[in-house]
Amino acid sequence: MKPRVDSPANCIRTQSGAFVDLLNPQPETILIEDIAWGLSGTMRWCSQSKTNIPVAVHCLRMVELNHDPSLGLEMLMHDSAEFILCDIPSPLKNLLPGYKIIERRLMQVIADKFHLVYPFNENVKTLDLLLQDEEWDSFRYYVSMPSRTVLYETFMDKFNELMKKRIKLLNSYVA
């Protein structure tokens, strides 16, 4: 049996084995594979809907319903801090000011690592709020969800597709 590895103070260990420091997150500890895996298993609304809806499903729907191709990666990654912080409902977040600081700091590191502009464009928040009500109504009754592994692979494929577009766009500015 392998000895237990204790997490350093203020750190959460991810499935890849990286330790993410919640108070001082570092880009090298943020891996897209951990984000995709975490969001594929993190349920929205504290699992209070009839169907457990992974955050990854919501993020993929954001991309699908987005009408601005330049915001695709932002739509996919807008809830990416939840890979490690979970999906905390807004009423509880509002009672935890320290959580919001940690969330913003983590989102900034994620945004910087993946070439995103944070805070995100207002259109991201607008679609997020629209989908919140629509998803709650749509998923109030049992709906079959893909497995965590399928969601992980779908999220990774979409991320890779959008990142290639982002890199091509960034390179066009340099040329």
Protein Blocks (a to p, Z undefined) as FASTA:
>chain_A
ZZdddddehiacdfkopacdfklccfklpcfklmmmmmmmpcghhlpafbdcdfklmmmm
mmmmpcbfklmmmmmmmmmmmmmnopadfklmmmmmmlmmmmmmmmmmmmmmnopacddd
fklmmmmmmmmmmmmmmmmpccddddfklmmmmmmmmmmmmmmmmmmmmmmmmZZ
